[in-house]
Amino acid sequence: MTVPITLLGLLEREPSHGYDLKRDYDAFFGRGKPLPFGQVYATLGRLARDGKVAAGEPEPGAGPERKRYVITEQGVTEVAAWLAEPVEPEPHLQTVLFAKVVLALMTDRPAETYLDTQRAAHLQRMREFTELKRTGNTVDALLADHGLFHLEADLRWIDVTAARLDALAKAVRS
């Protein structure tokens, strides 16, 4: 997911100030990684330059003057095209997990230790997602489910790989 297309999508919903866009982005998409204000305004500047949004006149307020941004037809077209395009199915065949195991075996390091450490990290993250699912709202629960399903698949892969380490070691060392 890219920040520009997400901001365009938020603007298609309703014209907004940069502050409001950041708040909504962080609430729905920035879990654990809030969007810096500087990135919001830099992105809005590029979107305006490219004709995808238009900035209104500065509006006086309680603080500094703010501009309300409005999506243009070009921006709406881009959001529609992005929504219609399927996301590339994951995972990619060459993941970091796979690369670490293979490199550990190639360099005669203990791949089992890496897999055990990674399993523990995944289980800890799954506990965090489970707690978020238990205490959060519907958005939190759906995001937690997505993360849990990916972690479960990784754990299955870790178990299968651990069972096949001898065969994999022979294949990568020959």
Stockholm file with secondary structure:
# STOCKHOLM 1.0

chainA/1-174         MTVPITLLGLLEREPSHGYDLKRDYDAFFGRGKPLPFGQVYATLGRLARDGKVAAGEPEPGAGPERKRYVITEQGVTEVAAWLAEPVEPEPHLQTVLFAKVVLALMTDRPAETYLDTQRAAHLQRMREFTELKRTGNTVDALLADHGLFHLEADLRWIDVTAARLDALAKAVRS
#=GR chainA/1-174 SS CCHHHHHHHHHHHSCEEHHHHHHHHHHHTCTTSCCCHHHHHHHHHHHHHTTSEEECCCBCCSSSCBCEEEECHHHHHHHHHHHHSCCCCSCCSSCHHHHHHHHHHHTTCCHHHHHHHHHHHHHHHHHHHHHHHHHSCHHHHHHHHHHHHHHHHHHHHHHHHHHTHHHHHHHHHC
#=GC SS_cons         CCHHHHHHHHHHHSCEEHHHHHHHHHHHTCTTSCCCHHHHHHHHHHHHHTTSEEECCCBCCSSSCBCEEEECHHHHHHHHHHHHSCCCCSCCSSCHHHHHHHHHHHTTCCHHHHHHHHHHHHHHHHHHHHHHHHHSCHHHHHHHHHHHHHHHHHHHHHHHHHHTHHHHHHHHHC
//
